[in-house]
Amino acid sequence: MKNNLPQLEPLTSDWMLNIIQDTQLQKELFEAYQSPLNIHNLPAFEENCKEYQKVLSTYGFKSKVFFARKANKFKNLINAAISSGIGVDTASFRELEQGVNLQLNPDNLISTAAIKNRKLLKLAISNRVLIVVDNEDELDQIFEISQDLNTKAKIAIRISGFEYKGNKLMSRFGFDVDAVEEMMLHYFKDSKRQQFNVEGFHFHLDGYSTGQRGEALHQTLDLLEKLNIQGFNFSFIDIGGGILMNYLKHETQWIEFQKHLKDAVLGNRNAITYNNDGLGFTIRNGTVEGKLATYPYYNKQSKGSFLKKLLGTENKSHKPVYQRLEDLDVELRLEPGRSLLNQVGITAARVVHRKIDARGNHLIGLEMNMSQLKSSSADFLLDPFVGFQNPRPDAQPVEVYFTGAYCLERDVLLKRKIELPQLPEPGDTIIFVNTAGYMMHFFETEAHLFERAINLAVAENKTRYQIADFEEES
């Protein structure tokens, strides 16, 4: 059976390579801050903000970008977002509290939390922060709190259940789009209406279809027109996030990887994942079924080009979204998370041990755990880099798996088997690139009383970094 391993070479910025190639700096960083480390590049984040602003400025409608804070917990990114002219989307009490404590303009904050308790709602209302409302129980609580505070609540209505190609796009979030008009006319009447400033609509679609998002925007614009005629004053539509970005250098590698994975699941080649995990692919009656349960790491359309395609979606009258937004004077809002963090972060961990298991696999034990490189995706599919303290030009390549510090059989940091130019040694560094979006922090835990990773930032790009260039969370 074939034994060659497919590669997935990541797009990598100069600032990352300058750290990857400096093993002395890595050693000093671990001595100062321990392992693992999350390192952020603030100029890269600012460039991503500018890219969105540049694309949106080419259209005739108003727009505003909010950074989806849930994608990364590093507090320094809040001020970086504000200084770049964008807002911050908060998904919890503490996220909102941080923004309020930084005395941000309330127009630069929104609350989209899935669960909003009374404490969160009171904080938002008392600080004039817009709340994205998901259900009538939230509306009832907001009404009561706003009365108690003698303050009008700023809200947007979250909707879902859009129709696309004859099917309803189901979601656990928001009001059914088909029932919103009746709900609005029933709920917002008499004295209740006086306690709310109903400002906009909000939706967030699962997946990454520009067609679905474009059609959802058209259906929301239809609803907005109807309700504004009946006395409401909806001024914006927020489309959430889910804007694709590209992680990989080569499309051919992405295609080849999936082919090799299917072959491994079928038993036509040696496994390329731990325990021959299909990452979503399964076998039945000799045929591969299912689909890859990871992020789509290679994308021709990403960020700006993805947004342009979405805005060009036409309705039945052949009017594109961007034209309708302009004609109706509706502001477009969006909440990118991952794509605003493109090329912004790396995660570095120290090698602690090497061993060979009963199947002959080389296992490289790292001083980190699986929760520190984990999202909802089945695996993180980028080739890592190694900082070898003692590189050996005559060494033989070796295939390895990386294992973590949790007392769990499944604490395997990458399910992919990785080929390295030589066997790492204790003290060497493994560096995972482009991890800032939904990888560093999304599921990070403190099981076993492990401390969370230290978050650092570099505020400027340099060809050679010194330890003094790295800032801790402010």
KACORSUL-V779755 format. One line per field, one symbol per residue. ss: DSSP state (a for helix, b for strand, c for the rest). burial: I if it has 24 or more other ideal C-beta (glycine too) atoms within 12 Angstrom, else O. A space follows every 10 residues. Layout:
BEGIN
ss = ???
burial = ???
END
This chain:
BEGIN
ss = cbcccccccb cccaaaaaaa ccaaaaaaaa aaacccbbbb baaaaaaaaa aaaaaacccc ccbbbbbbaa accccaaaaa aaacccbbbb ccaaaaaaaa accccaaabb bccccccaaa aaaaaacccb bbbccaaaaa aaaaaaaaac ccbbbbbbbb ccbbccbbcc ccccbbccca aaaaaaacca aaaccbbbbb bbccccccca aaaaaaaaaa aaaaaaaaac cccccbbbcc cccccccbcc aaaaaaaaaa aaaaaaccbc ccbaaacccc bbbbccbbbb cccccccccc cccaaaaaaa accbcccccb aaaaaaaccc bbbbccccaa acccbbbbbb bbbbbbcccc cbbbbbccca aaaccccccc ccccbbbccc cccccccbbb bbbccccccc cbcccbcbbb ccccccccbb bbbccccccc ccccccaaac cccbbbbbcc ccccccaaab bbcc
burial = OOOOIIIIII IIIOIIIIII OIIOIIOOII OOIOIIIIII IIIIIIIIII IIIOIIOOIO IOIIIIIIII IIIIIIIIII IIOIOIIIII IIIOIIIIII OIOIOIOIII IIIOOIOOOI IIIIIIIIII IIIIIOOIIO IIIOIIOOOO IIIIIIIIII IIOIOOOOIO IOIIIIIOOI IOIIOOIIOO OIIOIIIIII IIIIIOOIII IIIIIIIIII IIIIIOIOOO OIOIIIIIII IIIIIIIIOO OOIIOIIIOI IIIIIIOOOI IIIIOIIIII IOOOOOOIOO OIOIIIIIIO OIIIOIIIII IIIOOOOOOI IIOIIOOIOI IIIIIIIIII IIIIIIIIII IIOIOOOOOO IIIIIIIIII IIIIIOIIII IIIIIIIIOO OOOOOOOIII IIIIIIOOOO IIIIIIIIII OIIIIOIIII IIIIIIIIII IIOIOOOOOO OIIIIIIIIO OOOOIOIOII IOOO
END
